[in-house]
Amino acid sequence: MSLKKMTRRDFLKLAGVTSVGAVVAACAPEPTKVPAPKPTDAPKPTAVPPTAAPKPTDLPKPTTAPTAAPKLGATLIGKLEGPTIVRETAQFPKTFKEAPMLADLVKAGKLPEVAKRLPDPSDLMVIKPLKEIGKYGGTWRRAFTGPADHENGNRINSADKVLHFDYTGNKIVPALAKDWKVSDDGKTITIYLRKGAKWSDGSPFTANDFLFWYEDVYLNKALVPTPFFEFQINGKNGVMKKIDDFTVAFEFPEPYPYFVYILAGSTSMGAGFATRGAFQTNGGAYCPSHYLKQFLPKYSSEDAANAKAKAAGFDNWVSYFKNRYSWALNPDCPTMTPWKTVSPINTPTWGMERNPYFWQVDTEGNQLPYIDKLTMTLAENTEVANLRAIAGEYDCQERHMGLAKLPVFLENQQKGNYTVRLDPAFNGSDVALHMGNAYTGDPEIAALIRNKDFRHALSMGIDRDQLNEAFWLGVGVGGSTAPSPDTIYSPGPEWNKKWCTLDLKQSNDILDKLGYDKKDGEGYRLRKDGKGRLRLEMITVGGAFVPYTQIGEMIKQQWKKIGVDVDVKETERNLAFGKTANSEHQIITWANDGSEMLFLFARHALPVDTAECHMGMAFAKWYSTMGAQGTKPDDPEMIRAFDLFRAAFGKKEADQIAAAKEIWKIIVEQQWSIGTVGQSPAFMGVRIVKNNMGNVPERQVNAQHARTPYTSGPQTFYFKS
Amino acid sequence: MIAYIVRRVLLAILTIWAITVLSFLIIQLPPGDFVTAYIATMSAGGAGITEGEAQALREQYGLDQPFHIQYLKWMGLIAQGNFGMAIEWGRPVLDVIGDRMVLTIVISLAAIVFTWALALPIGIYSAVKRYSFLDYFFTFLGFIGLAIPGFMLALIVMYIGFAYFGASVGGLFSAEYADAPWSLERVWDLITHLPVPAIVLGVAGTAQMIRIMRSNLLDELRKPYVMTARARGLSETRVIMKYPVRVALNPFVSTIGYLLPYVVSGSIIVSLVLSLPTVGPLLLKSLIAQDMFLAGTIVLLLGVLTVIGTLISDLLLMWIDPRIRLGRQ
């Protein structure tokens, strides 16, 4: 405890010091105002070279110190930047270079020369690194927390997605597919592959790898029993067709232009073979057919496939196939990623080394990645990972770094020879009070939770500034669950504040009007049924990125002023998720990350996804089964939101964006979950970067759909010394 | 005598069977299953899988089957000497545990050696020189050792090591040796990393042992046979070491029952804080992930070792303490 207090003091001291030193950023707008181009005004894909942005050191330094002390966040949040893709073939490099470790192998005759390993010269993916051409070599050291932490490596290696988002997170760019086309009726999405691209074992990468995935994996009931809802429109299945060796079409019975976003997002169809393989769910839309065929009964026999699995210690061929399908577990698995696994994730060190056939080059024809190896060392808990980061043992790490440790990170910047960067996220709330909208346990409480006015009263009883100062060190933004105004789906900045600013008077008035004007001796309102005090129950999950329980306790204190009592119950995560899955909770605190891309990851914004739902699972069941199961919401606004949501997937982009804005307005107006503080770096947004690492952006997009940090181009990071 | 041992062994086997049922039941008791836990983990890490994918995972791992079927499946596997797959790790359970077993035993033994090497002589000294300055000193240290929870001590030691000595934080190897094959340098690296976990793990136990040794020995020292021995002119060392110390050792021997499982699991919380690659954190993680075969096997292993340990300490007590041996005849 005393340690914490000490660091908080140091933090304030430091904040004071840095406020004078970092005058440049002080004049910069607040974190939320950092402009991220919206798709409408974004440069056309062909307009490649970014406008030369002045480096921070070039900026003129004001001679006088700013009058108001800037927020600490402003000094640590830099300019959103990242590498760009060169798409004009005229600018493509003609000669190629490679890493020394590969050149040695070529000399020894163990590897074809670099030009033969890369795709056809016109089908290359050429990347302009953020700052400069890098140097080859080195090992990138990071922390991971065990075999369930595969996203740690998946995200860095997300180059193998069919399509991708650029560094702003708002614009779709090519990746594995060099281009894409949506038919006029919106029913067919065609992707064009890079001719001559190869898997990490040198085998050609073609449309056959897509077709094999579709016919032998996706349509195989043993491997994929339930079709992916992302590969369906209005419950109707899509199909995949091979047009030629390098052209693949996805066809749907109804218009589904949004499928392009599905291919670019972190979805079961679009997240890439490596990521979806590590999830053990056989997604990814393609896979290495030449390698995986040997494990399928179709290409031998059921008995032979099972015998092979048993020999390797697996129950049956399905389990073995999934294991072979995972790049993280299986070093033999061919990949299309910059690095491939050498020592698997289920050992103390997850080691990776460069893929000699990686299909990207920089503008001078150097095959990427620059860095030879990645070593992730196992930290049994995140505290150790944080302490090691402070000691300078990691080269670049954003995952598992806690915002609460920011003062200690700053204190040791020089000693550890690193720089701290903050990357605020776009989602509205790191801690949303997801209401149990389908709760039925206690009739009087259930009726209150379903009452919009009551939810408004609760929301206006929260002092978000106090929470922000105490738990986000002032770098977050208080408000509703709506995403940052910088995102394409934002309904406008006023919706970030609506019903979400402290207003005790209005809050108390509402509660009085609801008939809860009688209070007990301590000032708490009394229930109408005579069963004593009006008391809610809030489930908080311990041991998460954010100290939910402590935040819950502070809200409990704040709600005392509106006479509402709440029991804060810290609950083990699985138990908490079990309760929400049965709609047994009144309130649960959980993030709403990913909700900024409403149609890609709606589970934290609307009760529509039965895989995870904290806002009324019974409603989510009703929605996802088209009314066959679950409970129909009695709130007409929720039905309206559902209808808008369902229809949006088949709409053209402009209509879709309009629908998203409308849905967000409904969500904020209804307060089915109450936002507190968000748009902050609390969630994977505290980045520790060694000073000798080059091409690392000052600020990177921090979002699930952008596969942070991939949009920053980890394949272009390098060691200056 | 033999009938007694046979009866104990049979009882032990029955107990172990009961442990398999109980451990499997307890792991299944919490709501949800491995897939629920997996979804929660993914959500906490900013990712998600779809409902369809979750259902497919449940079918693959047989989680949709009733409890007794899953239990029988596990028993069937055990009968073949195969403890199943650790779901989260994607490797056979035995391999996952085996990886960590050697280091766990090394650390635990180091901690036990540290405990005993300190506790026995200090305990004896404190009892013999009761109320001396050093007795008070060790009593004071002992109470502090008892009062500080291991994880707290671990945190403090780690912070001091990092802040003032620039020591690498946690773990048992420096980064360059973490993955290296076994070599003399790697063993040396391990040895240099051992003292901190050994001391942290051993401190509470040492303090406790000192207190137990001291009070037991004090009880014995007052007994007439000690006086008789002295009166007979035996040397002081011989008087104390030959009889009262031997008797006072009884509690040490009876703790062997708990020592065995401790040796393979280590202290879970301290290991977690110090990021030791031992079985303790593995057990905790497998329980959180509801990875039932892995958790079940570790719990079973601990149960079996407790049973065997108790058996051994019963037999040892018979051997070490003539009163038990003779009393039975």
Interface residues (C-beta under 8 A of the other chain):
Chain A: L3 R141 G146 P147 A148 D149 E151 L223 V224 P225 T226 P227 F228 F229 E230 S266 S268 F279 Q280 T281 N282 G283 G313 F314 D315 V318 S319 K322 N323 S326 L329 S343 N346 T347 P348 T349 G351 T375 T377 L378 A379 E380 N381 E383 V384 L387 R388 I390 A391 E393 R399 A544 F545 E572 R573 N574 L575 A576 F577 G578 K579 A581 W590 D593 G594 F601 R603 D609 T610 A611 E612 S624 F683 M684 Q704
Chain B: P30 P31 G32 T36 A37 Y38 I39 A40 T41 M42 S43 A44 G45 G46 A47 G48 I49 T50 E51 G52 E53 A54 Q55 A56 L57 E59 Q60 N82 M85 E88 W89 G90 R91 P92 V96 D99 M158 Y159 F162 G166 S168 V169 G170 G171 A175 A178 D179 S271 L272 V273 L274 S275 L276 P277 P281 K285 I288 A289 Q290
